[in-house]
């Protein structure tokens, strides 16, 4: 037997959640039901104040780390203001 739960949510959060669920081939109702099942099964809630990196940010940072390791797209360090100005003048 099914029931309806009415909740108040920020419109932007709802739209974002629906979009992500749709990308995964799920309805928002399915996602919420999965969270409720997990809550009942485990009798615990996981909340975090620390943000997690998005896939886009992880990809971007990995490219930067690779550039640092290979010294590509990398300049400096400069030992003096004169050396820095010389570098900028050469660009």
C-alpha positions as CSV (number, residue, x, y, z in Angstrom):
1,X,0.0,0.0,0.0
2,X,1.3,3.4,-0.9
3,X,0.9,6.8,0.9
4,X,1.6,10.4,0.1
5,X,4.1,12.4,2.1
6,X,4.0,16.2,1.7
7,X,7.2,18.0,2.4
8,X,8.4,21.6,2.0
9,X,11.6,22.0,0.0
10,X,13.4,24.9,-1.6
11,X,12.3,25.1,-5.2
12,X,15.9,25.2,-6.5
13,X,16.9,22.1,-4.5
14,X,13.8,20.2,-5.8
15,X,14.6,21.1,-9.4
16,X,18.2,20.2,-9.0
17,X,17.4,16.9,-7.3
18,X,14.8,16.0,-10.0
19,X,17.4,16.8,-12.7
20,X,20.0,14.6,-11.1
21,X,17.5,11.8,-10.5
22,X,16.4,12.0,-14.2
23,X,20.1,11.8,-15.3
24,X,20.3,8.6,-13.4
25,X,17.1,7.3,-14.9
26,X,15.2,7.6,-11.6
27,X,12.2,9.6,-10.4
28,X,12.6,11.9,-7.4
29,X,10.1,9.7,-5.6
30,X,12.3,6.6,-6.1
31,X,15.3,8.5,-4.7
32,X,13.4,9.7,-1.6
33,X,12.0,6.2,-1.0
34,X,15.5,4.7,-1.2
35,X,16.7,7.2,1.4
36,X,13.7,6.4,3.6
37,X,14.4,2.6,3.3
38,X,18.0,3.1,4.2
39,X,16.9,5.2,7.2
40,X,14.6,2.5,8.5
41,X,17.0,-0.3,7.8
42,X,20.1,1.3,9.4
43,X,18.3,3.6,12.0
44,X,20.8,6.3,11.3
45,X,21.1,9.6,9.4
46,X,24.4,10.8,7.8
47,X,24.8,14.5,7.7
48,X,28.0,16.3,6.7
49,X,29.1,19.9,6.9
50,X,32.1,19.2,4.7
51,X,31.5,19.7,1.0
52,X,32.5,17.0,-1.4
53,X,34.2,17.8,-4.7
54,X,32.1,17.5,-7.8
55,X,33.4,15.3,-10.6
56,X,34.1,18.4,-12.7
57,X,36.2,19.9,-9.9
58,X,38.1,16.7,-9.4
59,X,38.8,16.5,-13.1
60,X,40.0,20.1,-13.2
61,X,42.3,19.7,-10.2
62,X,43.8,16.5,-11.5
63,X,44.8,18.3,-14.7
64,X,46.4,21.0,-12.5
65,X,48.3,18.4,-10.4
66,X,49.6,16.8,-13.6
67,X,50.8,20.2,-14.9
68,X,52.6,20.8,-11.6
69,X,54.3,17.4,-11.6
70,X,55.4,17.8,-15.2
71,X,56.2,21.5,-14.8
72,X,53.9,22.3,-17.8
73,X,51.9,25.5,-17.9
74,X,53.9,26.4,-14.8
75,X,56.1,29.4,-14.1
76,X,58.2,30.5,-11.2
77,X,59.1,30.6,-8.5
78,X,60.8,34.0,-8.9
79,X,63.6,35.1,-6.6
80,X,63.0,38.8,-7.2
81,X,60.5,41.4,-8.5
82,X,63.0,42.1,-11.3
83,X,63.0,38.4,-12.4
84,X,59.2,38.4,-12.3
85,X,58.9,41.5,-14.4
86,X,61.4,40.1,-16.9
87,X,59.2,37.0,-17.2
88,X,56.1,39.0,-17.8
89,X,57.8,41.2,-20.4
90,X,58.8,38.0,-22.3
91,X,55.2,36.9,-22.7
